């Protein structure tokens, strides 16, 4: 049985509210856009969705820089980009 319309949104907002107090780190949107969003073009929407669990539409908006994801998704997106950087032939192997 399908959930009532809007139930998924209400549930997601609840997860965001519960997540925030446990992760009081600063929100540096400029750094996130510069270091993460700028590199998301290297990934398919399905790869971004797999990393975040967000809808393809939301992933498309994030990848295009049109939408800023909640900070609880920043780590997953950062990890995705870090894997790309690590696989780069110019990546340092210290």
Secondary structure, 3 states (H helix, E strand, C coil): CCCCCCHHHHHHHHHHHHHHCCCCCCCCHHHHHHHCHHHHHHCCHHHHHHHHCCCHHHHHHHHCCCCCCCHHHHHHHHHHHHHHHHHCCCCCCC
